[in-house]
Amino acid sequence: MPHVSLDTEFLQPPLSKDFLSESDPELLSAMEAVRMKNGAGSDFLGWLDLPKKMTPQIPVINRAAMKIREESDIVLVLGIGGSYLGAKAALSALGPRLPELSTESPRVIFAGQNLSTSWLKDILSGIKDSRVSLIVISKSGTTTETSVSFRIFREFLVKKYGREEAASRIYAITDAARGALKTEADREGYTKFVIPDDVGGRFSVLTPVGLLPMAVAGIDISEVLAGADDYAARAFSHDFRENPAACYALARYKLYKEACCIEILSVFDPALSSFAGWWQQLFGESEGKDGKSLFPASATFTTDLHSLGQWIQDGPRNIFETFLTIENEEDEIYLPEEKGDLDGLNYLAGKPVSYINKMAFKGTRKAHRDGNVPCMTLSMDRLNPESLGELFYFMEAAVAFSGYMLEVNPFNQPGVESYKKEMFRLLGKPGY
């Protein structure tokens, strides 16, 4: 049963009520290019089949995760971009809301995504008295941010445990046949998992890149893959009721043509803030080419209504908003009644906080629509591993369709290499 639905009621104007044509030629052409794997970058369409291809690997991933859990208080996950954002999104959505207050073991710390000295020092200080394991994720093994962190934390492990035991605590997720990390993993005896050649980093959440950290955190990865597989089975349907990802891609493209060049993904639960970060990378890196594309931004409400809310309400009218909401909460907190009613909240006494949050969402959507911001709403029936797996696949399909409608290659990232070349030149790297 589908867990994700799309409401486009608040997109008019600038779009007309009949903009969602299931025979739209640009959408159908884009969907066919993805389905037939004959568009630009089609050698990186391996993510289409991941839900089924990864299922046989579940027992192997779970065994490694169990070993990590038994041996560790802290697990460092080193990666940048798609090598960590998907796992972080899943752990934030399905794990403890406040990791620093969690009694769960092990705690997962994401690193390798920046070059901050204070960040690294704080982690080293915080883990020195704990049992530590490390997951390092890189196809090449030469990504600067991740490689710098790996050198530092590998040295920490060797000093703490000795080379042999340190190697038993390091798990490498890398290329099957080549690269510096693959070579080192073979030499040192690290447990290895493969990033498929035909899957790019930002589409890798349903490979061991995302699945191993999820399993370490106790998330049922079989349910994540089942949710993704459920969407994969209808990703090319021309019926928008079955395939809202196609509808979402078409709406974004039509809005872009109407000069709405910024999309804001707004969530009403901090548990989804990291998912918004994964979405931001997926769409920004996939579409932002050849002087085209929407700019993907995100907001966490109601918090950001007291900051970005003003800009969204009364700022430039070159934006549209996609709300991502959760329909049903698993557990409720009810507002108590209070004598004296000093804060004036007794009119809400006995109501669940989720009801108050839902009315905040509806009020925000109405206010922003009245302020001439086109809005659409993605709803999850509940937040669980299956629905999150479906949402991951939904977004991957949508960005593939959307990229082809924009006539860009959604699977490369030539612009990312520009900063690296300049950084290497300044650092004096040989050959630059």
C-alpha positions as CSV (number, residue, x, y, z in Angstrom):
1,M,0.0,0.0,0.0
2,P,1.4,3.4,-0.9
3,H,2.7,5.5,2.0
4,V,3.4,8.8,0.2
5,S,0.8,11.0,-1.5
6,L,0.9,14.4,-3.2
7,D,-1.6,17.3,-3.0
8,T,-1.3,19.9,-5.7
9,E,-4.4,21.9,-4.8
10,F,-2.5,25.0,-3.8
11,L,-0.5,25.4,-7.0
12,Q,-3.1,27.6,-8.8
13,P,-2.0,30.2,-10.0
14,P,0.5,30.2,-11.7
15,L,-0.4,26.7,-12.8
16,S,-3.8,25.9,-14.2
17,K,-6.0,23.1,-12.7
18,D,-5.4,20.9,-15.7
19,F,-1.6,21.3,-15.7
20,L,-1.2,17.6,-14.7
21,S,-1.6,15.9,-18.0
22,E,-0.7,12.2,-17.9
23,S,0.1,12.6,-21.6
24,D,2.5,15.5,-21.1
25,P,5.1,14.9,-23.9
26,E,8.0,16.2,-22.0
27,L,7.3,14.1,-18.9
28,L,6.6,11.0,-20.9
29,S,9.8,11.4,-22.9
30,A,11.8,11.9,-19.6
31,M,10.2,8.8,-18.0
32,E,10.9,6.7,-21.1
33,A,14.5,7.8,-21.2
34,V,14.9,6.6,-17.6
35,R,12.9,3.4,-18.1
36,M,14.9,2.5,-21.3
37,K,18.2,3.6,-19.8
38,N,19.1,5.5,-23.0
39,G,19.4,9.1,-21.7
40,A,22.4,11.1,-20.7
41,G,24.3,9.5,-17.9
42,S,22.4,6.2,-18.3
43,D,25.4,4.2,-17.1
44,F,24.5,5.5,-13.6
45,L,21.0,4.1,-13.5
46,G,21.9,1.2,-11.3
47,W,19.8,2.7,-8.4
48,L,16.6,1.7,-10.3
49,D,17.1,-2.0,-9.4
50,L,18.7,-1.6,-6.0
51,P,15.7,-2.7,-3.9
52,K,15.8,-6.1,-5.4
53,K,19.6,-6.4,-5.9
54,M,20.3,-5.4,-2.2
55,T,17.8,-7.8,-0.7
56,P,20.2,-10.9,-0.8
57,Q,22.8,-8.8,1.0
58,I,20.6,-8.1,4.0
59,P,21.9,-11.1,6.1
60,V,25.6,-10.1,5.4
61,I,25.0,-6.5,6.3
62,N,23.1,-7.4,9.4
63,R,25.8,-9.8,10.6
64,A,28.4,-7.0,10.2
65,A,26.1,-4.6,12.0
66,M,25.6,-7.0,14.9
67,K,29.3,-7.4,15.3
68,I,29.8,-3.6,15.3
69,R,27.0,-3.2,17.9
70,E,28.5,-5.8,20.2
71,E,32.0,-4.3,20.1
72,S,31.3,-0.6,20.1
73,D,30.0,2.3,22.1
74,I,30.8,4.7,19.3
75,V,30.7,4.2,15.5
76,L,32.3,6.8,13.3
77,V,30.8,7.0,9.8
78,L,33.2,8.8,7.5
79,G,31.9,10.1,4.2
80,I,30.9,13.3,2.4
81,G,27.8,14.1,0.3
82,G,25.9,11.1,-0.7
83,S,28.2,8.9,1.3
84,Y,26.7,10.0,4.5
85,L,23.6,12.2,4.0
86,G,21.2,9.3,3.3
87,A,22.3,7.4,6.3
88,K,22.1,10.5,8.5
89,A,18.6,11.2,7.1
90,A,17.4,7.7,8.1
91,L,19.0,7.8,11.5
92,S,17.5,11.2,12.3
93,A,14.1,10.1,11.1
94,L,13.9,6.7,12.7
95,G,16.4,6.9,15.6
96,P,16.5,8.8,18.8
97,R,15.4,12.4,18.2
98,L,18.1,13.7,20.6
99,P,21.2,11.5,20.2
100,E,23.0,13.3,23.0
101,L,20.3,12.1,25.4
102,S,20.1,8.6,24.0
103,T,20.9,5.5,26.1
104,E,21.1,3.4,22.9
105,S,24.4,1.8,22.1
106,P,26.3,2.3,19.9
107,R,26.1,6.0,19.1
108,V,26.7,6.9,15.5
109,I,28.8,10.0,14.7
110,F,29.1,11.3,11.2
111,A,32.5,12.8,10.2
112,G,34.6,13.1,7.1
113,Q,32.4,15.8,5.6
114,N,34.5,18.9,6.6
115,L,38.0,20.0,7.4
116,S,37.4,21.7,10.7
117,T,40.2,21.3,13.2
118,S,37.9,22.0,16.2
119,W,35.3,19.4,14.9
120,L,38.0,16.7,14.7
121,K,39.5,17.6,18.1
122,D,36.1,17.5,19.8
123,I,35.4,14.0,18.3
124,L,38.8,12.7,19.4
125,S,38.3,14.0,22.9
126,G,34.8,12.6,23.1
127,I,35.7,9.0,22.0
128,K,39.0,8.4,23.7
129,D,37.5,6.4,26.6
130,S,34.9,4.5,24.4
131,R,34.9,1.3,22.4
132,V,35.1,2.6,18.8
133,S,34.5,1.1,15.3
134,L,34.8,3.0,12.0
135,I,32.9,2.8,8.7
136,V,34.7,4.6,5.9
137,I,32.9,5.3,2.7
138,S,34.6,6.3,-0.6
139,K,34.6,4.9,-4.1
140,S,38.1,6.2,-4.8
141,G,39.6,6.4,-1.4
142,T,41.1,9.8,-2.3
143,T,38.2,12.2,-1.5
144,T,40.1,14.9,0.5
145,E,37.7,15.6,3.4
146,T,37.0,11.9,4.0
147,S,40.6,10.8,3.5
148,V,42.0,13.4,5.9
149,S,39.5,12.3,8.6
150,F,40.3,8.6,7.9
151,R,44.0,9.1,8.4
152,I,43.4,10.8,11.7
153,F,40.9,8.3,13.1
154,R,42.7,5.3,11.8
155,E,45.8,6.5,13.7
156,F,43.6,6.9,16.8
157,L,42.4,3.3,16.4
158,V,45.9,1.9,15.8
159,K,47.2,3.6,18.9
160,K,44.3,2.5,21.0
161,Y,44.0,-1.1,19.8
162,G,47.1,-2.0,17.8
163,R,47.2,-2.5,14.1
164,E,45.5,-5.9,14.0
165,E,42.5,-5.1,16.2
166,A,42.2,-1.7,14.6
167,A,41.8,-3.4,11.2
168,S,39.1,-5.6,12.6
169,R,37.1,-2.5,13.7
170,I,37.3,-0.8,10.3
171,Y,34.7,-1.4,7.6
172,A,35.3,-0.1,4.1
173,I,32.5,0.7,1.7
174,T,34.2,1.3,-1.7
175,D,34.8,0.2,-5.3
176,A,34.7,-3.5,-6.1
177,A,38.0,-3.5,-8.1
178,R,40.0,-0.3,-7.9
179,G,41.0,2.7,-5.8
180,A,43.1,3.6,-2.8
181,L,40.6,2.5,-0.2
182,K,40.0,-0.8,-1.9
183,T,43.8,-1.4,-2.1
184,E,44.2,-0.6,1.6
185,A,41.2,-2.7,2.7
186,D,42.7,-5.7,0.9
187,R,46.1,-5.1,2.4
188,E,44.9,-4.6,6.0
189,G,42.0,-7.0,6.0
190,Y,39.2,-4.6,6.6
191,T,35.7,-5.9,6.1
192,K,34.6,-4.7,2.7
193,F,31.3,-3.7,1.1
194,V,30.9,-2.6,-2.5
195,I,29.4,0.5,-4.0
196,P,28.1,-0.6,-7.4
197,D,29.9,0.9,-10.4
198,D,26.6,2.1,-11.9
199,V,25.3,3.9,-8.7
200,G,26.4,7.5,-8.0
201,G,27.0,8.7,-4.5
202,R,23.9,10.7,-4.1
203,F,21.8,7.7,-5.2
204,S,23.6,5.3,-2.9
205,V,21.4,5.3,0.2
206,L,19.9,1.9,-0.7
207,T,23.4,0.3,-1.0
208,P,25.6,-0.6,2.0
209,V,26.5,3.1,2.1
210,G,23.2,3.8,3.7
211,L,22.1,0.3,4.8
212,L,25.1,-0.6,7.0
213,P,24.8,2.5,9.2
214,M,21.1,2.0,9.4
215,A,21.5,-1.6,10.5
216,V,24.1,-0.5,13.1
217,A,21.5,1.9,14.5
218,G,18.9,-0.9,14.7
219,I,16.8,0.1,11.7
220,D,15.1,-2.9,9.9
221,I,16.8,-2.5,6.5
222,S,14.5,-5.2,5.0
223,E,11.6,-2.9,5.6
224,V,13.4,0.1,4.1
225,L,14.1,-1.9,0.9
226,A,10.6,-3.3,0.8
227,G,9.2,0.3,0.8
228,A,11.6,1.3,-1.9
229,D,10.7,-1.8,-3.9
230,D,7.0,-1.0,-3.6
231,Y,7.6,2.4,-5.3
232,A,10.0,0.9,-7.9
233,A,7.1,-1.3,-9.1
234,R,5.1,1.8,-10.0
235,A,7.7,4.4,-10.8
236,F,6.9,4.4,-14.5
237,S,3.1,4.3,-14.2
238,H,1.3,7.0,-16.1
239,D,-1.4,7.1,-13.4
240,F,-0.5,9.9,-11.1
241,R,-2.5,8.3,-8.3
242,E,0.0,5.4,-8.3
243,N,3.0,7.5,-9.3
244,P,3.1,10.9,-7.5
245,A,6.8,11.2,-8.2
246,A,6.0,11.8,-11.8
247,C,3.4,14.4,-10.8
248,Y,5.9,16.1,-8.5
249,A,8.6,16.2,-11.2
250,L,6.1,17.7,-13.7
251,A,4.9,20.3,-11.2
252,R,8.4,21.4,-10.4
253,Y,9.2,21.7,-14.1
254,K,6.1,23.7,-14.9
255,L,6.8,26.0,-12.0
256,Y,10.3,26.5,-13.2
257,K,8.9,27.5,-16.6
258,E,6.8,30.1,-14.7
259,A,10.0,31.7,-13.3
260,C,9.6,30.0,-9.8
261,C,13.3,29.3,-9.6
262,I,13.6,28.4,-5.9
263,E,12.0,25.4,-4.2
264,I,11.7,25.3,-0.4
265,L,11.2,21.9,1.1
266,S,9.5,22.7,4.5
267,V,9.1,20.0,7.2
268,F,7.1,20.2,10.4
269,D,9.2,17.7,12.4
270,P,12.9,18.1,13.2
271,A,13.2,14.3,12.5
272,L,12.9,15.2,8.8
273,S,15.4,18.0,8.8
274,S,18.3,15.7,7.8
275,F,16.1,14.2,5.1
276,A,15.7,17.7,3.7
277,G,19.5,17.9,3.7
278,W,19.7,14.7,1.7
279,W,17.0,16.0,-0.7
280,Q,18.9,19.3,-1.1
281,Q,22.1,17.5,-2.3
282,L,20.2,15.1,-4.5
283,F,18.4,17.8,-6.4
284,G,21.1,20.5,-6.3
285,E,23.9,18.2,-7.6
286,S,21.6,16.4,-10.1
287,E,20.0,19.4,-11.7
288,G,22.2,22.4,-11.3
289,K,24.0,22.5,-14.7
290,D,24.2,24.5,-17.9
291,G,22.8,27.6,-16.2
292,K,19.5,25.8,-15.5
293,S,17.7,24.3,-12.5
294,L,15.7,25.2,-9.4
295,F,17.6,26.2,-6.3
296,P,16.8,23.7,-3.5
297,A,16.4,25.1,-0.1
298,S,14.9,23.8,3.1
299,A,13.2,24.9,6.3
300,T,12.2,23.3,9.5
301,F,8.9,24.7,10.9
302,T,7.6,26.0,13.1
303,T,11.1,27.0,14.2
304,D,12.0,28.8,10.9
305,L,8.7,30.6,10.7
306,H,10.3,33.0,13.1
307,S,13.2,33.7,10.7
308,L,12.8,32.5,7.1
309,G,9.0,32.8,7.5
310,Q,9.1,36.5,6.9
311,W,11.1,36.2,3.7
312,I,8.8,33.4,2.4
313,Q,5.7,35.4,3.2
314,D,6.7,38.8,1.9
315,G,9.9,38.4,-0.1
316,P,10.5,38.0,-3.9
317,R,7.8,35.9,-5.6
318,N,10.2,33.6,-7.4
319,I,9.7,30.7,-5.0
320,F,7.4,27.8,-4.5
321,E,7.1,25.6,-1.4
322,T,6.8,21.8,-1.0
323,F,5.6,20.7,2.4
324,L,6.6,17.3,3.7
325,T,4.3,16.2,6.5
326,I,3.6,13.1,8.6
327,E,-0.1,12.3,8.9
328,N,-0.1,10.0,12.0
329,E,2.1,10.1,15.1
330,E,2.9,6.8,16.8
331,D,2.9,8.3,20.3
332,E,1.0,11.4,21.5
333,I,1.6,14.0,24.1
334,Y,-1.5,15.8,25.3
335,L,-1.5,19.4,26.5
336,P,-2.4,19.6,30.3
337,E,-4.9,22.1,31.7
338,E,-3.5,24.7,34.0
339,K,-5.1,26.7,36.8
340,G,-5.3,30.4,36.1
341,D,-4.5,29.9,32.4
342,L,-1.8,32.5,32.4
343,D,-0.5,31.6,29.0
344,G,-3.9,31.4,27.5
345,L,-3.6,27.8,26.3
346,N,-6.4,26.2,28.2
347,Y,-8.5,26.3,25.0
348,L,-6.2,23.6,23.7
349,A,-6.1,21.6,26.9
350,G,-6.5,17.9,26.2
351,K,-5.5,18.2,22.6
352,P,-2.5,16.3,21.3
353,V,0.6,18.3,20.4
354,S,0.4,16.7,16.9
355,Y,-3.0,18.3,16.4
356,I,-1.5,21.8,17.2
357,N,1.4,21.1,14.8
358,K,-1.0,20.0,12.1
359,M,-3.0,23.2,12.4
360,A,0.3,25.2,12.3
361,F,1.0,23.5,9.0
362,K,-2.4,24.2,7.6
363,G,-2.3,27.8,8.7
364,T,1.2,28.3,7.3
365,R,0.2,26.8,3.9
366,K,-2.9,29.1,3.8
367,A,-0.8,32.2,4.7
368,H,1.9,31.4,2.2
369,R,-0.6,30.7,-0.5
370,D,-2.4,34.0,0.2
371,G,1.1,35.6,-0.1
372,N,1.3,34.2,-3.7
373,V,3.6,31.3,-2.9
374,P,2.5,28.2,-4.9
375,C,2.4,25.2,-2.5
376,M,2.2,21.5,-2.8
377,T,2.2,18.9,0.0
378,L,3.9,15.5,0.2
379,S,2.3,13.5,3.0
380,M,3.6,10.3,4.6
381,D,0.9,8.3,6.3
382,R,3.4,7.6,9.1
383,L,7.2,7.7,9.7
384,N,8.6,4.2,9.7
385,P,11.3,2.2,7.8
386,E,9.0,1.2,5.0
387,S,7.6,4.7,4.3
388,L,11.1,6.2,4.4
389,G,12.4,3.7,1.9
390,E,9.5,4.6,-0.4
391,L,10.3,8.3,0.0
392,F,13.9,7.8,-0.8
393,Y,13.0,6.0,-4.1
394,F,10.2,8.6,-4.8
395,M,12.8,11.4,-4.7
396,E,15.4,9.5,-6.8
397,A,12.8,8.8,-9.5
398,A,11.5,12.4,-9.4
399,V,14.9,14.0,-9.9
400,A,15.7,11.7,-12.8
401,F,12.5,12.7,-14.6
402,S,13.0,16.3,-13.7
403,G,16.6,16.4,-14.9
404,Y,15.7,15.0,-18.3
405,M,12.9,17.5,-18.6
406,L,15.4,20.2,-18.0
407,E,17.6,18.6,-20.6
408,V,20.6,18.1,-18.3
409,N,22.5,15.0,-17.3
410,P,21.1,14.3,-13.8
411,F,23.8,11.8,-12.9
412,N,27.1,13.7,-13.3
413,Q,28.5,16.6,-11.2
414,P,31.2,18.4,-13.2
415,G,30.9,21.6,-11.1
416,V,31.9,19.8,-8.0
417,E,35.4,19.2,-9.4
418,S,36.0,22.9,-9.8
419,Y,36.6,23.7,-6.2
420,K,38.8,20.6,-5.8
421,K,41.1,21.7,-8.6
422,E,41.6,25.1,-7.0
423,M,42.1,23.6,-3.6
424,F,44.6,21.1,-4.8
425,R,46.5,23.9,-6.7
426,L,46.7,26.0,-3.5
427,L,47.8,23.0,-1.4
428,G,50.5,22.3,-3.9
429,K,49.3,18.8,-4.8
430,P,51.5,17.3,-7.6
431,G,50.0,17.7,-11.0
432,Y,48.0,20.8,-10.1
